Each structure stands twice: as C-alpha cells, then as structure tokens.
C-alpha cells in the first residue's frame, strides 16, 4: 500500500492560512485590521517627526550659510591693490597697482573682479592673492 504524504508547500492557500491563523491569535479579523492600522500610524508618526527634525536642521544650516554669504557680500565691497607683479596658473597677469574686488570664496578658490578689465571675473588662488596684494591673511570670511 502506497503512503500519501501531504505537503504544506504545495498548497496555494499558504498566505491566506497564515493570515487567518494570525487573525485568530489576535482575536479576529477586526483586531487584526486595528493592529495593522495602528502599526501604520506609529510608523507614520515616526516618519513625520523625523521629517520635522530634518527640516529644522536644514533651515538652520541654510540660515547659517546665508549669514556667512552676507558677511562676504559686505566685505566684497572692499578693493584690494596688487603690490607685486605676478601671473596666475590660469595666465592672468597682475601688475603693480592693479585693483580687484572679491566676489565669492570657495576654499582656496577666490572669484575676483579685476577692475578696469573687460574679461571679468577670474578664479584665483587665495594663496597668490595674499602673496601679491593687500588681501588680508585671514581672507574675507571670518
């Protein structure tokens, strides 16, 4: 006589069976729906709080960045004078008495406007500007 073995894996009701078994454990389908909805609300609340936190941090960072840029724009009205002749790596020639204004700073790269020059603006190394002009040792950003 052949033995017939029932395989649970062959059933197409696996997911449904698990769902109904879990519903029984929590006291019925109504409780299961409440449990699922409650979990969704909890996850959603955590996501909202995390989003609010990220927005607050982002706003603070933007305000800080704008304050730094405002400091730069106030100081960018200053005009600096070249005291030694030099040539930048990009081929810009500086002559004694040339005057320039700082437009932007990004690390060692300084965007300048060379006064009385039609081909503005230029990116120049902050190190070079400190060596050849009255550009301050601390730069224009505090």
N, C-alpha and C positions, 0 to 999 in steps of 0.2 A: 504494500500500500504506500502510495506516494504521500509525502508530507507537504502540505501547502504552508508557506511562510508568508505572513503579511508584512509588507514593507511600508513603513511610515513615509519614507521618502517618495514613494510612487504616488501618494495621494495628491490631488490637485487642490485640496482644501487646507493645506498646511497653514497659510497665513490666516485664514478665517478661523481655523481651530485655535490658533494661538490667541487671536483677538477675543474670541468668545471665552476662552479659559481665563484670560486676564480680566475680562469684564466680570466674570463670576467672582474672582478673587477680590475685586474692589467693590462688590455689592451690586452689580448690574450695569447695564449699558448707560444709564443716566449718570451714575457716578463716574464711569469711565470718561464720558464726554466732559463732565465738570473737571475731572483731573487733567485731561489733555488741555482744556481751555485755560485752567489755572496755571499750568506749566508754561503755556504760551504767553500769558500775561506777565509772569515772572521774568521770563527771558526778554520779553519786550521792554519791561521796566528797566532791566539792567542795561539793555542796549540804549534806551533813551538817556539814562544817567551818564553812561559812558560818552554818548554823543554830546551832551551838555558840557561835560568836563572838557572834551576835546575842543569844543567851540570856544569855551572860556580861555583855555590855554592859547588857542590860535589867535584870539583877539588881543591878548596881552602881548604876544610875540609881534603882531602887526603894529600895535601901538608903539612898542619899543623900537621897532625898525624905523617907523615914521619919525619918531623923535630923533633918532640918530641921523636920518636924512635931513631933518630940519636944521640940526646943528651944522651939517655940511653946507646946506644952502646959505646959511647966514655967513659962514666963513668963506664961501666961494666968491664973495664979492671982493675979497682981498686980491690985490695984484702983487705978484712977485716979480723980482728982477733977476735976470741972469748975470752972474758975476764972473763966470769963466766960459770960454768957448768950448763947445763940445758937440758931439754928434751921437744921436741915439742909435740903438740897434736897428731901428726902422729907417734910418737915414735922415732923420730930422736934424737940421743944423741949428744950433743955438749960438748966438753971437752976444758978446758983452753988451748989456743994455737992453736986450730983448725983454719984453714983459709978457707974463702969462697969468691966466686965471684957472683955478681948479674947478672942473665941472662935476666930476664923480671920482670916487675912490673904490677900488676893489682889491684889497690886499696890497701888493706892491704895484699893481697897475693903476696909474692915475690918468684920467681923461682930462686934458688941458685944452684951453683955447689960447693959442699964441696970438697976441694982439698984433694988429697990422699985418695979418697973414690971411690970405683968401682960402687956403686949403684946410681950414679947421674942421673938426677937432682932431687931436692926436692922443694916442696912448703912449705914455712914457713911464719908465721905471721910477718909483718913488726914490730909490737909492740915488739915481742920477740927478734928480731934481735937488736933493739935499746936498749933493757934492758941488753943483754948479750954480746954485742960486740962494736967495734968502728964504727959501722954502723951509718951514720950521722942522727941527729934528723930530718932534713928536707927530708930525703930519697935521692935517686939518681936522681929523676926527679925534675927539678926546677918548 
